């Protein structure tokens, strides 16, 4: 495994760990930090007129992730 690949994998592991810590902090009683579900619900309800821009954005994000990381 090359050093660059190891650094990228390590970066993703660190980001995932930080995300987990943030989620745990958000789930404490009385926390003012929104959970991941709260953030997703807020983004998904965003509309411009009758166009669900938030849902389109979330769908586009997941499409991008799938295209770049899972399509081989």
N, C-alpha and C positions, 0 to 999 in steps of 0.2 A: 504494500500500500504506500502510495506516495505521501510526502509530507503535506502537500496541499489538500489532498483528499481527507487526510486525518484531521487537519485543521478545520475543514468545512464540517465534517461529522461532529467534531468536538464543539463547534459553534452551535450546531443544531441541538446537541445534547444540553448545552448550557442554557440556550433559549427555552427549551422545553422545561428544564428544571426551574427557571425563573418564572415561567408561566404557571407551573404547579404551585410554587410558593405564593405567587400573587393570588391565585384562586383560593388557596387555604386562608390567606389573610382576609379575602373578601367574604368568606363564609363564617368568620367569627361573629358572635352576637354583638350587635351595635356597630358593626363596621360600616364606614361610609364609602368603601370601595365597591363598585358594582361587580357582580359575578360575570363570567363569560356569557352565561345565558341571558342576563339582563342587558348586556351590551348588544348581543345578537338580536334580541327582541326590539331594542330601540332602533337599530339600523334597519331591520326588516320592515318596520312600520312606516318608514319614510316614503312619501309619495310626492310627486309633482303633478298636480292635476289628478288624473286618474291613472297615471303611469306609476307602477310600483318600483321606483328607482332603487330603493334599498334592496329589494329581493333580486333585482337584475344585477346589482353590484355584488351581492353575496354569491349569486350563481356564477358570475364572471370570475370572481376570485377563486372559487373552487375549480372552475374549468381551467384556469391558469395553473393552479397547483397541480392538478391532474396531468395537464399537458407537459409540464416541466419536470415533474418528479416521477410519474408513473407510466408515461408512454415511452416505451422502448421497443 
